[in-house]
Amino acid sequence: MLNFFVDAAVVDGNAVAAAAGTAAAGATAALIAKKYYPQNVSTEMPKAQVAKQCHDDDNGSTSSVEREQVSFGNWNLKDMYDACESGNKEKCFATHEKFPALLTKNSSECLLRIAKSGNKDCFIAVESVLFEKIGEERQQYIANIVDADNESMLHKACRSGSRDMYSYLCNTYPSLAASTDKSSLLQLTCELNKADIMSLLLPSVKDENDIGKCLTQYTLDDRCKKAVALELKQRLADKLKGSYRIEPTFDGVGEVVFLAYGLNVVCERVEQFTGIKVLFRNPKTVNDEATRIANSEEMRSLNTSNIKGITYAAWKAIQMHGTRLMQSHSNINALGVSHLKSRKGGKDLKLAETALVVVYCSSKGLRPIQ
């Protein structure tokens, strides 16, 4: 650093005395900078920039030593923040070895940035270094950390989408989990569609209506819808005291609909739960479509002697795949064979060119979520 201050001093050949004085000041600054920041002393600073700094020094505005310390300090603090935000544990510790004060003096910001990165291992490593030096009680210290927008560690974990980070913070710091506003966490998770976080967060939300708003007020992807539906399924089952089998489903446009199957249901009815439609049905009831097909003129006119071979192939397919289908899809009640295509609830019947496998389900047009 001494070299480039001397270079700057001799730029003006007509000001020998001034150049010598500036070089001496530069040498002092270089020695101090080298003492405090030995790994970042550079000899590549442009001469025009150094000349301007020397001119400022001559005017006596601020000492070059102070400016050098601020400049290097900001530069290295940015390196530390970048390492934390990317969750780069190795870079965090490399910077910490050179400048230990950066981490301890900026611990809150560093931890918030690591939480946002979602790297749990990096958080634990940096945390272990900090808590050797922080005198405050650990739980309260973490619970009190917020950024300028009043977002806590858990808000940052939500933004990261890291299930591991969120789970670690909740389990390790119950004070943080208890003091963080759940409604703001839920809003953030819905806006960002963080399904992994949502499945952990929802059980801690007390008001089921707040959970229902996730489906009615936000545009969620299917994974988030599934997380919300499964949580509401349990709460609906608790409310109905086990009298019904609850099935969360998607309708034709992707909206969540609950099916409540009960043998005590005489007439099908529709109710609402947290703003979500609930269809109460009896699983043993045969609907109008099945009855209409069985009694149709088309069915009676079929020549069974001519279709026996084709029908056999369809039954063979059911024998091979039927068990797997029944186990995989809770909405399927039975499988059969038919030569009729049914549309519009059995009102539009057409003879098929080959035998068809008929899937009898409790609720047609609804796709089970599970």
N, C-alpha and C positions, 0 to 999 in steps of 0.2 A: 504493500500500500504506500510505503514511503516513496517508492520509485515513481508511481504515477502522480503523486503530489508534486514531486520535483519537476516532472515533465510539464505539468501545468504551470508551474511557477516560471519557467524559462520561455514560455510562449511569447511574452512581451519582452524583447531584447532591450528595450529602452528604459525598463523599470527594474534595474538590477536590485536595488535595495528592497523594493516592494516584493520582488520575486523571492528574495532570500527569506524575508519575514514570513511570507506565505508558506514556503517550503518547510520552515521550522514548525509552523502551526500544523501543517499537514502531517509532519512526522510524529508529532505528539498524538494527533488523532489516530494515526495508524497504529501506534504502540498500544493505545488504550483499546482500540477495536480488536487488535490481535489478542489482547489479554482476555477479553470477554467473549469474543466470537472467533476462536482460532481456526475453525473449519470453514469459515465463510469469507476469509479475506481474499479479495480478488485483485488481480493486476490488469484487468481487462476493461476498466471503466473508460468510456469515451472521453477524450481530452476536453471537448467542449463542455461536457457536464461537469468535469472536475474544475475547469476554469471558472465556471459560473459559481460553483461552491466556494472556491477560493475568494472570488469577488465578494460574495455574501459575507464570508468570514472577516474580510478586511473592513466591511461596513459595520461590523460589530453587532449584527442583529441577533443571532443565536450561535452559540459555540458549535464548532464542527464536531466536537466530541458528542454533544447531546444529539445532534442530528444523525450522526453515525449510529448511535445506540438505538434511536427510534426506528431508523430505516432497517437495520438488521433485525431488530426485535419484531417488527411487523412482518418482515419477510419470513422469518422462522415460525412465527405464530400461524401464518397462512399455511405453511407446510404441515404444521401439526393439525390444524383444522381440516385440511384436505385429507390427511391420513385417517382422521377420525370419521369423517363423513363417508369415506369409501370402506371403512371397516378394515383397514390394512394394519394388522397388528404389528408386523415387522417394521413398517415405516413409522408407526407411532413410537415404538421403543427406540428406533434409531435416532429419531428427533429428540426423544426424552433423554437419551444418554448424553447428547451434546448440550442440551438446554433444559435441565430438570425443572427450572422454575416455570416454564411454559405450561406444563401439565398441571402442576399444583395450583398455580395462580388462576388458571382458566378451567378448573375441573368441571364446573357445571356445564359450560358450553361444550367441552370435549365429550362428556358423557351423553349429552343430548344428541350430539351428532353421531356418535357410535350407535345409540339406540335407533336412530333413524336409518342407519346403514343395515340394521338387521343382523349384524354379525355378533352372535352371543359370545363366542370365544374371545373376540377382541374386547368386548365389554367386560368380561370377567377378568381378563388379564390386566387391563387398565385400572379396573376397580380395585384389584388386589394391591396395586402400587399406591393408589390414592389413599386408601383407608389405613395405610400404615402411618400417614402423616396428618390426616384430617382428625381434629380433636372432637368434633361434634358427634353426637350419637348417630349411628349409621342410618337407621330406619328413618328418622326425622329429616336427616340431611337429604336423602334421596327423594322423600315425599315432597319436600319444599322446592325442589328444582323445577323451574318453569322458564320458558323463553319469553320473548317480548310479546308474543301472542297468547300468553298464558297456557301454552301447551306443555304438558308434563312428559315424563319418560314414556308413559303408556301411549300417549298420543303419537309420539315419534315411532314407537314400536308398531302401532296401527298403520302408520304411513309406510313403514317398511314392508308390511305384509308377512313378516317372519313369525311363524307360529312359535318357534323356539324362543325368540327374544321376548315376545309377549308373555309366554308361559313362565319363563325364568323370572321376569320382573314381578309378576303376580305372586309367584310362589316364594320368592326370596324377600320381597318387600310388601308384606300385607298392608302396612300403613299407606303405602303408595296406592295400592289397589282400592283401599277403603276411602281414601280422600279424593280420588279422581272422579270427576263427574261422568257417570255412565252414559248419559244422554248425548253428551258431546262426542264421546268415543263411538257410540252407535251411529251417530250422524256421519262422522268421518269415515267409518268403515263402510257404510252404505254408499257414500259418494265415490269412494275409491274402489268399490267392489272387491274387498279383501275377504274372501270366503274363509280362509284358514283362521283369520283372527275372529271372524264373526261367530264361528262355532264355539270358540272359547269364551267370547264376551257375552253371548245371549243368556246363558244360565244365570249370570249375575245381574241381569236387568229385571227389576222387581215387577214393573207394570207391563202386563201382557199386551196392553194396547199400544205401548211404545214399540213393541216388537212387530205388531201388526202394521204399523205405519211404515215399516221398512218395505213392505210389499205394495202398499197403496200410494206412497209418496216418493219412492225412488225407483229408478230404472236399474234393476239388478240383473246380473247374468244368472244362468241356471244354477250354478254352484252356490251362489249366495241365496237364491230362492230356496234351494234345497235345505240349506242350513237353517233358514228362518222357519220353513215349513215343518222340519223335524222338531224344532223347539216348541212350536205352537201345537204340534200333534200331542206332545207329552202333556202340555198344559190343558188342552181340550179333554184328553183322556182323564186327567185328574178331576176336571170339573164335572165330567159325566159319570165319575165314580166307577169306571170299568164296565159299564152296562153296554158299551158299544165297542166294536172293532174300528179303530180310526185308520183311514188310509189317505195320506196326502197325495194328491195327483196334480198333473198339469192338464188343462183343457186344451181345446184346439188352437187357441191363440197364446198359449204359454202362461196363462194365469193359474195361480194355485187355487185348487178346490179341494175341500175335505169331504171324504165319504165316511159316513158313520153307519156301519152295518149293525143291525140289531134284530134278533128274531121277534122282538116285541113290536116292531114297526108294522102297523097295519096299512097305513097309507103313506106314500112317499111325501116328505115335506122338506122345505128349504128354510134354513136359519142362517144367522150371521154370527161369526165369532171373530172379534177384533177387526171387523170390516172384511172378513174373508167368508166366502160362501161355504156352507156346510149342507150336504145332501144326506138326509136320513133315509136309509133304504133297508129292506129285508132281503138278505142274500139268497133266500130260498124262493123268492117270487119270480115266476116266469113272465117275462114282459110280453107286450102285444106283438112285437115283431116275430118272436119265435113261434107263437101260437098261429099267427097269420100265415107263416110259411108252411107249417105242418098241415094246415087245413086248406091250403091253396089248391086251385084247379090244376096249376102247373105241376105241383107235386104228385097229384093223383094220376096225371096223364103220363108220367114217366114210365117207359118200358124197362122194367127192372132186369129182364132177361138179356137185354142188349148192353147194359152198362155194368154188368157184374164184374167183368175183368178190369175195367177202369177203376171201379170202386175199390177193388182189392188193392191196387197200387196206392190209393190214398190211405187206406187203413194201415198198410205196411209202413207208410211214412209216419203215421201217428205212433205206431209201435216203436219206431226207432227214435223219434224225437219228442214224443208227447211228455214223458216224465220230466225231461229237462225244461221244457216250456212251462209246465205247471209249477215247477220249483222256482223258476226264474221270475215268473210274473204272478204276483199275488191276486191280480184282478181276474185271472182266468179260472173259470169254474169247471169247464168240460170241453172236450174236443169231439168233433163228429165229421161226417162226410155228407156232402150234398152236391147236386148237379144244378142248383139254382143260385144265381147271383141276386143278392138282396140289396136294394137301395131305398132310401127314404122310408126307413122303418118297416120294410116289408111290403110297401105299397107298389114298388116297381120291381117285379121279378122277371128274370130272363134265364133261359136255359144256357148253361155253360158248355163249352166244347169238350171239356174234360171234367173229371171229378174234382171238387174243391174240398179242402180241409176247412171245416167251420169251427171258429173259435167262439165259445160261449163265455161271455164275461159278465161280471156283475154290473158294470157300468160302461156302456159303449161310448166311445169318443173321449174317454179320460185315460190319460197315461200315468200309471203309478210312478211316483218319484223314486221310491226305493226299489 
